[in-house]
Amino acid sequence: MDLNEYLPMFLAESREHLQELNLAVVRIEETPDDGETLDEIFRIAHSLKGMSATMGFERVARLTHAMEDVFELLRRRRGGIEREAIDILLECLDALSAAFEAIETDGLERLDEAPLVERLNTLVREQPDELEPPEVPAPTELAEQADGRTVHHVVVRLVADALMPSVRAYMTLSALADHGEVLASEPAEQAVESFEGGEIQVWVASEHEAAALEAAAKAVPDVASATVTELAEELTAPEAPEQARAEERSPQRKATTTSTVRVDAERLDQLMHLMGELVVHRTHAESLAAQTAMPGLHQAMQDLARSSQALQAMVMQVRMIPVEAVFLRFPRLVRDLSAKLDKKVELTLSGSETELDRTVVDALGDPLVHLVRNALDHGLEPADAREAAGKPPTGSLEISARHAGGSVLITVRDDGRGVDPQLVARKAAQRGLIPADAVDSIDLQRAIELLFAPGFSTAEQTSDVSGRGVGMDAVRATIRELGGEVLMHSELGAGTTAQIRLPLTLAIMAALLIESAGQPFAVQLDRVERTLKLDDYPVRSVAGQRMLVLRDGVLPIVDLAQAVGEEGGTGQATHAVVVRGLDQRLALAVDQLVGQRELVTRPLPQEMGSSAAFSGGAVLSNGAIALILDCDAIAAAANDGLAAMSAAA
């Protein structure tokens, strides 16, 4: 049988198992007596071992089998095990991750498991006396673990002259595991190697008949007899109140019966592309129908629009995945970095169920990693410095996600030292980003903006954590490409909050369509605050810059045609669109407001460069192409222009 066709599914499931194991191992280090997490670890490790063996990857199977021995230490000891053991387990997970990458690349494991297996075995051998004797769970506990399956008690007796009782015990457990989940055994799986007895007891949760389990046990060599009995019906089905209490204790790991189907991501992309084309054609048909007085056509178009909008919503929902896919990596990252930096950190994750388009989630990982690393290295202080400042020795790092209108807001917040404007200004002057005589004039908002300058870092020395000046500018560039924005707020001595605002999807966008110099442009609707006629409001000139005077502030006016280098601009724009960019407001002067549209977005050619004032393009119903404005880039250019005029003055 050719197993190659199952390789993509194997790799996808294996990576999910590794991510879950990383999270569970870090969690069990914090709460070593969490029995449910330990059971989860065993289930995942056993599945990973079985899958790898089935696919013929014996090195991976051997390593995961050795890891199970250490997991048994966790289950049988009170108070957990030393940090060294957790470090070795995490190192093994990293090795498995590299092995799966190699398997995907060239089909070979490229895993040297022997040194890791020996280190794992050493951990097991060094601590036999500290282990508690294995306890067979009470029948009610077995029934809870069975999750509705029948619990069978299998008693196997070996012949009197069995030469290798330990081998027969191992074979018995393996044979019964093929028919279900081994909930408990005597001897326990990790005590099999030293087993010298003649009777083996196994409790198995299975959907198979008792006769099948009995036959499997009797098929093991040197087995004299095997009996299978079923736990009482009232024990295999615990009362509903107790089951409800168990589910209430661990809602995040509650089993689900929802059926799922794995679909190639490329097919989802094609489906969204076709849905986008349908939106364009629907808009075109609606514009044509508006010009025709055919009886019944208007109602037919309404029905078509309603059905296509429902289909569009469903297609977009299919592409949505929780940001938990990104959040799961942070407990391990924070654990490793806090140990390397010798800092105490408490991580809080919230809003993991918030959903985003798959494409956005895939690209979100690196920017969030940069923000978390910066918070750990630059934001949070060592324990002694925190105590000297009157803070708890353990720093707080919170990562959250929530819906905000038509966007998703992801926040990284720490209670560290905050941004020091003078420190940032001095570093910026040393790097030639600002004149030396401008240091004293840098306020907090300007200092935060300097943090996003390419090549800027406040680190005194370069390390493998930070200090190379490639971080915040990369974060902003990536988020801009996703049609989002990065905001940062800080209070000296109290901490820093970084926020990423992202659209729910990149494929279809609600936008305000405008015209300038005869060309159509689009602005993301969630960036638009208001629209107005310029003649209805006073316009003043300050140092050569036109300013729009509103009741809630004075805003710089940016002529859109000039900002994007469009020829044919008259400079006599009649309307203004107040937009938000770089955490500030500005007024875009335009010739005409066309209206709100749903646009199917397309990426721009590489030739346009990353500094262009556009984030994408869209084909309109009449065939024209509307460029989507990058409000952050336009705001940055406006700021540079204001700075140049101030310097000239």
N, C-alpha and C positions, 0 to 999 in steps of 0.2 A: 504494500500500500504506500502510495506517494504522499508524504506528510508535508511537502513543500507548500501545498495550497493552503495549509492551516497555519503557516509561519506568521503571516501578518496578524492574524487573530491572537496567536500565542504571544507575540511581542507586545501587542497592545494590552492584553490582560496581564502579562508579567510586569509591565511598567506600572500599571495600576496597583498591583500587589506590592511592588517595591515602595511606591509612594505611601500606601496605607501602612506598611511595616515601619517606614521611617517615622511617621506620625505616631504610631502605637508605641514604638520603642522609646521615643522621647517622652511620651505621656506616662509610660510605666516607670520611667526613671523618677518622675515627679510624684507619682502615686503608686508605689510598688505593690500595694495590696489590692489593686483594682482587678478583681477576678474576671470581670467581663472583658477588660482589655486583654488580659492574658489569654482568655479563650479565643478572642479575635486573632491574636498573634499566632496561636497554634493553628487555627483554621487556615489563615493566609499562608503560613509557612508550609503546611501540609499540601495545600493546593498547588503552591509554586513548585514544590518538590515533585509531586505527581505529574504535573504538566511537563516539567523539564525532562523527567525520565521517559515519558511517553513520546516526546519529540526526539529523544535520542541524545540529549545534552547531559551526559553523565557527570561532567565536572560540576555543573550547576546543581544537579541533584545531590551530589556528595556534599557540597558546601552547605546547602540548605538543610540536609539531614544533620550535619554537625551543629548547625545553628539551633536546631530543635533541642539538642541536649542542653544548651545554655538556657533556652526558653523554659525547659523543665526546672532548672535551678530557680528561675524567677518565680515559678508557680509553687515550688515546694519550700521556699524560704520566706521567713517573715522579715520585713524591712528591706527587701530587694537585695541586690548585689552591688559590688563596688563599681565606681564610675569606669574603671578600666575595662570591665566586662561590657558595659554599654558602648564604650569607644570601639572595642573590637567588633561588636555586632554591627555598628554603623559603618565601620570600615568594610565589613563583609558586604553590606548592602551597596556600598559604592563599587566594590569589585563586581558584584552581580550586575549593576547598572552598566558598567563598562563592558561586561561580557555580552549583554543584550545589544549594546551598540555595535559590537564586533559581529555578532550574529546577523544583524540587519545589514551590515556592510558587505561581508564576504561569506556569511554562512558558517563561520568558525567561532567557537567559544572564546579562544584566546584568554583563558583563565587559568592561572596557576593557583589552584585551590589548596595544595598541600600545606604551605606555611600557615594559611589561615585556619585550616582544619586542625592542625597541630596546636595552634594557640587556643582554639576553642576547646579541644580535648584537655589541654592543660588546665583551663579554668574549671572544667568538670572534675578532674582528678584532684585538684588542690583543695576542694571543699566538700568532701563526702561526709565528714562528721557533723557539719553544720546543717545538713539538710534535715528537714522534718520527715518522719516516716510517711509514706504515701497513705492517704486516707481515701477509702472508697466513699463517694458521695452518697448521701441519703437518697432513697428512692424518689422523693419529691424533687431533689436537686437534679437527679438524672432525667426526670420527666421534663423539667424546665429546659435543660440543655438539649433535649431531643427535638424541641420545637414542633411538636405534633406527630413526630414519627414514633413507631413502636420501639420500645426498649427491650432488647433480648439479653438475658443473662446466660452466657455460654461458659460451661465448665468442661475443661479438657484435661484428661488424665493421660500421662505418658506411660509407655511400657517401662517395666522395672529396670531394664538394662539399656535405657536410652543413653547413648554415648555423649551427646552434646545437648543437654536440656536447654541451654541458653539459645542455641540456634533454633531449636524447635519452638521455643517460646516466641522468638522473633518472627519465624515463619507463620505461626498461628495468628499473631497480631496483624501481620501483613495480609494474610488470606482473608481475615474477617473485615479488615479495613476496605477491601475491594467491594464489600456488600453494604457499607454504610460508614458511619462515623464512630470511632472508638471513643466512648465517653470516659471510661476508666478501665483499669486492668490491674491484676495482681499476678505476677509482678508488674510494676509500672514500666512504661516503655524505656525510661532511662535506667532502670535497674535490670534490664534483660541480660546485659552482658555478664552479670555476676550471679544469674539465676542458676540454682542447682536443685530445685525441687522437682516434684512429679506432678503437680496440679497447677493448672493455669485457669484463671477466671477473667472473663472479659465481659464488659457491658457495652453493647453496640446499639446505636440508634439507626434503624434501617427500615426501609419500605419493602424489603424482600421477605419471603416466607421463612419461617424457622427452619424448614427442611433444607433450604439453600445454604443457610449458615452452618447447619450441622454437617452437610456434605463438604463444605469448604474446609471445616476444621478437621474432619476425618481424613481429608486428602493429604494432610501434612504427615510426613514419615514419622514413625515411632509414636503415633497417637493410638492409645489403646481404646479410648472411648471419648465420646463427646455428647453432651446433653445441652439442650437449648430450652429455656423456660422464658415465658413472657411476663413482664411486670403487670400487676393488676390494672384493670381498665381505669379505675379511679385515679391511679398514680400516673398513668401515661397521659391523662388529660386533666391537669390541675384545674381547680375552680377558677372561674372567670375573674373574681376579684384579685386573686393572687397573681394571675397572668397580667392583669391590668397594672398592678403595682410594679411588676418586673419591667413592663414596657415603659412605665412612667420614670423608672430609675435611669433608663438609658435611651431616651427618645432619639438621640443622634445616631444610634446604631440599631434602631428598630428594623427588623427584617421587612422587606417589601415584596409583594407578590406581583408587582407591575411587570408586564412583559416588555422586554426591550429587544431591539434589533440593531446590530452594528452596521452602519452604513459608511461607505468610503466618503471621506470629506470632499473629494473632488465632485462626487455626485451632488452633494449639497450645494456646492458652489455653482454647478451647472443649473440646478433647480432654481437658485436665487437669480442667476443671470436671465433665465427664461421668464421668471416672474417679473424682473425689471423690464424686459422687453414688452411684456403684457401691459404693464403700467403705462409705458410710453404710447403704445397703440390705443389703450383705453382713453388716454388724455386726448389723443388726436381725434378719435371717434367722437368724443364729447364736444370738441370744438366744431367739428363738421355738423353734428346734430343740432347745435345751437343756431346754425345758419339755415336749417331746413324746417319747414312747417308740415312735414309728413305726419298724418294722424297715427298715434300710438308709438312713434319713434322715441318721444321723450320718456315715456314710461319704460320702454324697452331698455333705453340707456341707463335709467336708474336701476333697473334690475341687474343689468350687466355690471354696473359700478359696485352695487352692493355685494354681488357674488365674488367679483374679482378682489374687492377689498377684504372680504373674509378669507379668501384663498391667500392673499398677500400676508395677512396677519398670521395665518397658520404656517406658511413657509418660513416666515421670520422666526416664529416660535420654535420651529424644528431646529433652527440653527443656534438657538440660545442654549448656553451652558452656564452653570453656576461659577462664580469667581472662586469658589472653593478649590477648583482645579489649580489655581495659582496660590491661594492661601496655604494649601497643605505643605508647601515647601518651607514655610517660614519658621515653624517650631524647630526644625532641625538646623536651619541657618542661624537663628538667634542663639540656640544652644552652643553651636560650635564657635561663633564669633565672640559671644560673651565670655566663653572660657579662654579664647585666645587673647582677648583684651583685658582679662581679669576684671570683669565687671559683673555685677549682679543685676539681672534684668527679668522682669515679669512681663510676659507677652500676653496680650488680650486680642482675640480675633472675634469680630462680630460682623453679621451680615453676609456670611459665607454663601447663603442661599441666593443672594442677589444674582440675577442672570444678565449676561451680556452676549453679544454675537460672538460666535466661535473665533472669528478672525481677530476681534478685539482682544479676547482673552489670551489667544496665542501670543500676541505682541505685547501684552501687558506685563509679562513676567520680569523682563530685564529692567524696565523703569522702576518697578516696585522694589526689586532687589537693590538697586542703587540707593533709593530713598531709605530703605531699612539699614543698609550698611552705613550710610551717612549718619543716621540717627544713633546707631550704636557707637560709631567711632568718634564723631564730632559733637553729637548732642549730649548723650548721657555721660555723666561723670563717674569716675571710680567711687567705690563705696566710701572711702575716707574723705574724699572731697565733698561728697553729698552730705555726710554727717557734719562736716565743718560748716556747710551752708545751711544747716538746720533741716535737711531733707532726710527721708528714710534711706537706709543704705542700698535698698533695692530700687533700681530705676523702673519706670513704667513705660512700656511701648505698646501702643494700641494701633491696630490696623482694622479699619472698618469699611464697609461698603453699603450704600443705600441708594434708592431711586430718588432723583430730584427732578421732577417734571419729566421731560423727555430724555433725560440723561441719567447717567450713573455717577455718583460722587464717591470716590475712594479716598480715604483719609489715613495718613500716617502721622501719629501724634506721639511726642515724647515729652517727659517732664524734666529735661536736661537743662543745660546752661543757657540755651537760647542763642540767638545771633548777636554778636557784639559788633555794632557798626564801625567802631574805631579799629578793631582788629582786622575786619574785612577791608577797610579802607587802606590800612597800612600795607597789607598783603597785595592789594590791587596796585598800589603805587610802586611797590617793589617789582611787580611784574609788568609795569608800564601800561597798565590799563587806564589809569587816571593820573593827572599831574600830581606831583608831590604837594603842591600848595592847595589842592582840593580835598585833602584828607579830612580836615576839620569840618568841612561842609557836608559830608556824606551822612544822610539820615538813614533810618532803619529800612525804609522802602527802597532806597537807592542801593543800600548794602545787599539786600536780598536779591536785587536784580543783578548785581555784580557776581553773585554766586553762580549764576547761569552763564557767565562768560566762558567761552572755550578756553581750556587750559588752566582755569582758576582753581586753586585749592588753598585752604587755610592750614593744612597739615604742615607741621614743622619738618617732618621727614617722610620719605616715601616708604610705604609698606605694601604687603600683599593685600591689605584691606582697603586702603585709600591713599590719597596724596599725589596721584599722577595727573589730576586735573581733567580726568575723563569721566564725568559722572552727570552732573546736573544739566549741562548743555545737551548731553545725549538723551537724558530724560525728556527735556522739552522738545527736542527734535523728533523723537519717536512719538510722543503724544500728539504733536502737531500733525504728523503724518496720519494719525488715526482720527483727525478732526476734533481733537480735544484741546484742553488747556491745563496748565499747571499753575497753581497758586500757592503761595507760601506766606504764613504769618508767624511771627515770633515775638517773644517777650524775654528780655534779658534776665536770666536767672530763673525763669519759669518754664521754658520749653519752646518747642517749635512744632508747628502743624503744617504739613504739606498736603495739598488736596489736588487730586486729578479728576477732572470732569470729562467724561467721555460720552459720545452718542451711543445709543443702544445698539445700533447697527451701522455698518459702513455702506451697505448696498443701496438702501433707499432712504432719502433724507428729506425732511420737511424744510423748505427754504423760502425766503422772500426773493422774488425775481425783480431785478431792477435793470435800468438801462443807463448807460453813460457813453457819450460820443457815438451813439447809434449801435452800441454793442451790448448784448445781454450779459448780466452777471448775476450770481446767486450768493446770498448770505444765509448761513445756517440760522434757522428760526430761533433757536435757543440763545443765539448771540445778540439778537435784536431786542432792544428795550422799547423803542418807539419810533414812529415816523412823523415827519412834520414838514410844513411848507416854510421855506426860509424867509419869505416875506412877512410871515406872522410873528417873527421874533427878531429882536435887535442883534446886529452883528457888529462887533468891535474889532479893532486892529491893535494888537499888543506886540510891540517889537517886530512888526512886520508879519505877524501871524494872525490870520482871521480867527476870531473866537465867537462862538455862539452863546448868547446869554440866556440861560434858562432859570426858572425859579429855584431849582435844586443844584445849580452849579454853572460854571463857565467851561465850555468844552472847545477844544481845538477843532477847526473845520479842515477836513482833508478832502481835497477835490479828487474824486475817484479816478477820473480820466488821467490826471497828472500822476497819481500814485502808482497806477499800473502801466504808465508809459504809453497810453493810448493816444494816437494822433486824431485830430479832429475835435478835440475838446474845446468848447467855447469859453469856459470859465464862468458861464452864466447859469449854473445849475439852479434848479427851482425847488428841489426837495432835499431833505437830509434824513439819513437813517442813523439813529443813535445806536451804536454797537458797543460791545464790551470786548476789550483785547488787552492782554497783559495786566489784568486786574485794574484797568482804568477804562474810562469812557471817552469816546470821540464821535464826532459827527461826520459821516460820509456824505459829501455833496454829490447828488446824482441828478440826471435829467428827468427821469421818469420812474414811478413806482408801478410795476406791472401787476404784482399780486403774489399770493401764496401758492406754491406748487409742491408736488411730490416729485422729486428728481431721482433718477437712477444714476448713481455716481460712478465715475470711472477714474482710475489713476492717471496722472499726467506723464508724458514721456520724460525719460531721464534727462533729455537735453535741456529741459526748462530749468533744471537745477533746484536745489533745496531753498535758495534764497528768494525765489519768486513769491509774489504776493498771492499765490493761488494754491489751494490744497487738492484740487481735483477738477473734473469737468462733468458735464451732463448734456445729453442730447434732448432738445426740446421737441414738442410735438410737431413743430413746423420744420424740423430738420436742422435748425440752428444749434450751435454749441454755446452753452453758457458756462463760463469759468466760475468756479466756486472760490470766493475770496477767503484768504487766510487773515482773519482779523488780528491775530497776534503779530504777524509779519508786518502788516500795515501800521499797527500801533508802534512797533519797534522803529520802523522807518520814520514815522512822525516824530518820535522822541529824539532820534538822531538829528532830524532837521531843526527841531527846537533848540537842541544843544548847540548846534553849529551857529544858529542865529544869535544865541545868547553870547557865545564866545566872540563873534564878530562885533557885537555891540559893546 
